[in-house]
Amino acid sequence: MSTPPRDRLLYFSPVDGGIEYSVKRKDFRESLVYNLLLEPNGILITDVFFFNCQFLIELAEGERHSLFTRALEESLVVPAFRSEGTYDFTTSLLRDIGESNVQGVEASQYSTSPSDFARWLDQCYSKSTERKRLVWPPDMGSAFGDFIVSVFTRSDLHADDERLQSIWQATRQLRESSLEDGRLLTRLAGGTGIRRGEIINSLGRRLGLLQDGEIFNKPGDLLSEVVSRRREFDASRAEQIQLLVDTVNLCYQRSQTVQFNLDPRYSVSQNIPGALLMNAGTVIPELQASAPMGVRVPADFTMTVRLPSVETLLRADSSNLVAIRKSDRAEEYFAKRLSWTRNPSERAEADLRESLERYAADLVRFAVGPQENRVVTFVQRTINETVNLSVGSVVGYGLSKAGVSPEVSLVSGIAAGATAVVGKLAGDRPRVPKSKFTVKFAANPEVILPLGD
């Protein structure tokens, strides 16, 4: 008896409030919109991320029927709750997050309150016919603890960058002490393994930034404190601390992705903002560059596509956008993308170009407002494998415009596409042309790392 294929989900890293210091509002919105509309994967968001990301809160509170909340209604956004008995956001916030003293939820980031926001999310989630969810596997803290220990105890980096090697060596004492402190503090708080927040707090105390009983609510608070004390921390020391914080965050996200991928129902991939990959990606061995199995030289091609601007898409009728995202036109694009990935022939490339142009034309037609020319680059990857990407390279499926780093860059060919659902579209809307951009690539893309089945 054959095993049924697993639904594919994307662990959406930019929504982690712990990395707010490295993600700009514009880049967050662009990443969210393009991942929702142009990727075949649903978006997986772990429970606390719904409540600790200022950009997500702003978007979902500011527009009661935003693209994000509509996607939650349509199961394009899938929550990962940390308790088997949790089926709604209110329970998640009050019991799972609140009673466990999970750090990062800041009432000051809400125009209402966290509990009101949870109720609004529940109203949207209750409309989903599928009510998809993941449950945290047992002992996520130990899994993260094992992973961060394996990274933080590395004596040398397998990298040619002498500057990075020097920075890493200079952090040895901080790395070792933060692991010891983090394990003890996590145990005293009733947790297992090591909590991310306890490592950050240990660094704060060891650096003289926290007094007894004080904590940092988010990792970015530590970096802000370092910046405010420039007389105590020169540029070199600040760079060392930045590397440690980035590494902790990237290890946390990578560990969660690996654990969620154990669910037999879902195949979970990871996307990573380029800012985290700049240095921390080199520190983590499995993220270092290597050629994909079975592909000597991946095929690639680039095309220009006319799309509504991100702000236009966010202002558009979200029900229309989701209907288009779940339409036959979108499914044709996803299918042609998969076909090209498996066999990147000239015919398959032409079919993929045409299908994306038709899909983009539907988005333009039903989203009134300024438009932009976007560059899309496809890079072939084999199916069901871990893709290791060189830091700072422009890879995958990227969208960029003049002078802007392509913060949305996704690896094609990692998903088989969703079941076609034909949406009912309302009203024809005129195109509003906008002057063309001169497009060029820049470094530091956001990338997706599929784990494979």
N, C-alpha and C positions, 0 to 999 in steps of 0.2 A: 504494500500500500504506500503510495507516494505521499510525501509530506507536503501539505498545502503551502503555497508561497507566503512569505511574511509581508505584511504591509510595511512600507518604507516611511520612515520619519526622519526629520532633520532636527538634531539637538541645536536649538537656536541660541548660540552663545551671546550675541549682542544684548539680549534681554537680561543678562546677569547683572544685577545692581552692583556686584562686587567689582566690575570692570568699568563703571561709569567714567572713571578718570581717563580712560583710553578711547572712549567712543563719543563722537560728537552727535548732537541732535539730528543734524541733517543726514549723517551717515547711517544712524540708526533707522530713520524713517525710510531711507532708500533701501537698506538691506531688508527690512521687514516687507516692504511693498513688493520688491522683485522676487524675494523668496516665496511669497504667497502666490503671486500671479504667474511667474515664469518657471517655477520648479514643480515637478510632479509629486514631490514629497509633501506630506503634511508636516507641520511644525510642532515639535515637542518642546514644551516648556515645563521645567520643574517647579513645584508648588510655590516656593518662596519668591521665585523670580517674578511672578505675577504681582507681588506686593512690594518689591524693593527696587524696581526699575523706574526712575523718574520719567523717562521718555515714554514708556508704555503707559504708565498711569496718566500722564498728560494727554496722550492720544485717546485712551479709552474713556476718560472722564470728560474731555472736551467735546467729543462728538458721540452722542448716545447710540448712534448706529454707525460706528466707524468700521472701516474695512477689517480691523482686527476683531472686534466683537462679532461682526457678521461671520468672519471665518471661524470663530469659536462656535457659533450656532450651527455651522455647516460641517463641523468636524475636521476642518482644515487646520485648526489649532487643537492640540491634544495635551491635556495636563498630565503631569506625573505626580501623584500624591504619595506621601511617605507612609501611609497606613492602609492596610487592606480594607479596613472598614470605612474609609473616607470616600464619599461619592459627590461631594460638593465643596465649593470654595469657602463657605462660611465655617464648616467643620474643619477644613484644612487650616484656616487662619487661626481660629480660636483654640483648637485642640492640638493639632500636629505642630504648628509653628509657635503658637503662644505658650503652650505648656512645656515645650522643649526649649524655651528661651532662645529660639533661633534669632540671630542678630541680622540687622539690615532693614527692618521695616521702620520707616520714619514717617510719623504722622504729618510732619511739615511738608511732605511732598504731595499731599492730597488737598484738593479743594473741598472734599467732603471728609471722609475718614476711612481708614482701612476696612472697618466692618461694613460701612455703606458700599464701598467698592466691591467687597466680597459678595454682597447681596446682588449688586448689578451684574457681576460675572455669573452668578447663579441663574439669574433671569435669562441670560443669553445661553448658558450651557444647557439649561433645561429644555430649550427649543431644539437641541440636537437630537435627531432620531437615533443616532448610533451611540451617543454618550461615550465616545472612546476615552480611555484613560490607561495610563500605566501605573503600576505600584512599585515603589522602591523595593529592590531586592533586600534581603536581610543584611544587616551590618555594613551599610554603605560607608560608615566611618572607618571601619577597619580596612576596607578596600582602598579608600583614599589614603589612609595612613601608610599602608604598604607601598602605594605608588609614590607618594611624596618622599618616603624614606629612600626608595631606590634611586630617586633623582637627586635629592639633597646630599646623599652620601657619596656621590661620584667625586673622585679625586681629580680627574681630568676630563676635559671635553674633547670629543672627537671632532675638532674644528680647527681650521687653519688660521682663524682670527686670533692673533696674539693679544689684542686688546681685550677681547672677550675672555680669553683664557686667564688673563691677569685679573680681571674683575671677579671671575669665579673663584679664583684662589684666595682673593682678599676677603671673600664672604664665608670662608670655611667655619670659623668659630661661631658666627651668627647662625649659620645653617644647622650646625650640630646642637647648639643650645636651644634653638627654637623647636627642634624635634623633641628634645627631652621635655621642655616646658609644655609644649602642645599636647603631648601624650598625657602628662600628669593633669593639666587643667581640664582636658576633656573628660578624664575619668572622674575628677572631682565634681564636674557638672552633670554626671550621670550618663555620659555618652561612651561610645566605644571607639577605638582607634584614635584618630586625630581629627579634630574639627579645623576647618580652614581659618575660622575666626580666632581660634586659640593660637595658631601659629602667628598670625598678624599681631595679636596682642602681645605675644612673647617678644616679637621683634620690637614693638613699641616700648616695652619695659626695658629690654636690653640696651636700647638706644637712648634711654632716658627721656622718652616722650610721654610716658604714662606713669602715674603714681599708683600705689597700691589701691585696688578697688576700681580703678578707671579702665575703660575699654574703648576700643575703636568700633564704631557701629559698622563700618565698611572698610575694606582695604584701602580705598582711596583717601580715607581720612589720615592714614599714616603718611602717605605721600604728601598730602597738603600740609601736614605739620612739618615735614622735612623742608619743604619749600619756604615755609614761614620762618624757619630758623637757619637762614643762609649763613649766618656767622658761625654756627656750630657745625654745619655740614657743607663741605666744599663740593664742587661739581663731581669730583671723583667718587666721594662717599655717597652722594645722592644717586649716582648712576648705579652703584652697587645695590642700594636699597630698591631702586626701581626694578632691577633684574630679579631680585628675590621675590618681590610682590607679583610681578608678571608671571614668574615661574610657578608660584603657589596657585595663582588663578588658573593658569593653563592646565596644571596638573589636576586641579579640582574638576574642571570641565571635562577633561579627557577621561578621568576616572568615572565620572557619572555616565558619560557616553558608553564606555565599555560595559558598565553594569546594566544600563538600560537595554543594551543590545543582547543581553542574556534572555530577555523575554521571548518565548517561542513564537509569539504572535507578530512581533515587529522587528524589522531590521533598522537599526539606528545609525545614522551618519552624523558627523560633527562639522559644523562650520566655525571658523576661527577668525576674528578680526585681525587684519594684518598687523596692527599695532602690537598685539601680543606675540606674534610670530617673529617680530624684528630680532629679538635676542632670545627670549624664552624658548622659542621653537627649536633653536639650536641646542639648548640644554637638554631637552627631552629626547632620548635616543630614537624612539620610534617615529619621531617627526622629522628626522634628518633625511636628506635626499637619497633616493634610490630609484632605479628604473622600475616601472610597473612590470609585474610578471607577464611574460608572453608578448610584450610590446617593446621592440627595440627602439623605434622612433615613433612616438604617438603621432597620428594624423591630426591636423588642425586646420581651421580656416576662420576667417574674420568677415563679418558683414556689418553693414549699417542698417539700422532699423528705426523707423519713425515711431515714437511712442509718446503718449501724454507725459508731461512732467510728473514727478513724484507728488508735488503739491496738487496738481490737477487730479491725479488718481485718488488722493486722500479726500478731496472735496466732492468727488463724483458719487453718484448713487451706489452705495456699497452692495446692494442687492443685485444691481446690474453687473457689477464687476465680478462678484462671486458666481453669478449665472454664466458669465462668459468663461471664467476660470474652470467651470465644471461642464462646459459645452463640448460638443463634438469637435469643434474647431480647435480647442485646446488639446483635446485628446489626440487629434491628428498630429499636432505639433510634438507632443510627448512621444508618440509612437514613431514618428519620423526621426526624432532625435536618438531614440534607442536603436533604430535600424542603422543609422549612420555610425553609431558607436560600435556596433557589432561588425559592420562591414563598410568602412569609410570610402566608398566608391564615388566617382563623379556623379552618378545618378542619384545616390543616396544623399549627397551633399546638396544637389539641386532641389531635391524633394524637401529637405530640411529647411533650406532657405525659403522656399515658397510657403511652406506651412507656417513658419514663424511670421512671415510678412502678412499672411492672411489673419493669423491670430492677433497680431499687433494692430491691424486695420480695424478689427472689431473693438479693441480697447480704445482706439482713437475715436471711433464712431460714437461710442457711448460714454465718453468722458470728455466733457466740454472744458476747454481751457488751453493754456499754453502747451506746446509740444516741443520735443527735443529729438535731435538725431542721436541715437545711441550706437556705440560700437559693441558688437557681440562677438566674442571669440570662443569657439568650441575646440576642445582638445580631447582626443580620444583616450578613454581609459577602459581597461578590461573590466568585465562585470564581476561583482562579488569579490573584490580584493581590497586590501588596505592600500591606499594610495599615499605615498610619502612624497612630500613636495618640498622643493628647495625654498628656503626662506627668501621672501622679497621678490620672487619671480611672478610674472603675470601668467597665471595658469587658469585652465578651466574655462568657465563660462562667465566672462566679465562684461560689465557695462561701465562705460566711462564717458565723460564729456570734457570739454576744453579745460585744461589746468586742474582737473580733479582726479585724485587717486581713485582707481576703480575699487571702492570698498566692497562692492558686491561682485564676487568672482566665484562661480560655482563650477564644480567638476561635472561634466556631462556624462551620461551613461551609467549612473549609479542607481537608477530607478526604472522599473518596468512600466510606470504610468498607472494611473488610477482607472477604475471602472468609469465608463462614460456616463455622464448624467446630463441630459439636455435641459438647459435652463430656459425659462421664458423671459425674453428681453422686452423692456418697456421703452417706447419712444425713440425716435431717431433724433440725433443731435448733430449740429454742424461742426465741422472741423474749424479750429482756430489756429491758423499757421503761425509759426514763430521762426525767427531767423536761424539759419543753420549754424552748427558749431563746427569748428575745426577740431577733429578728434585726435587725441594722442594718448598713449599709455603712460602710466606712472607705476612706481613700485608699491609694495605693501598691500596686496589685495586681500580680501576676505576669501578664505578657501574652505572647501568641504572635504573632510577625510572620511570616506566610507569604511566601515569595519568589515563588511562582507558577511555572508551567511555561514 
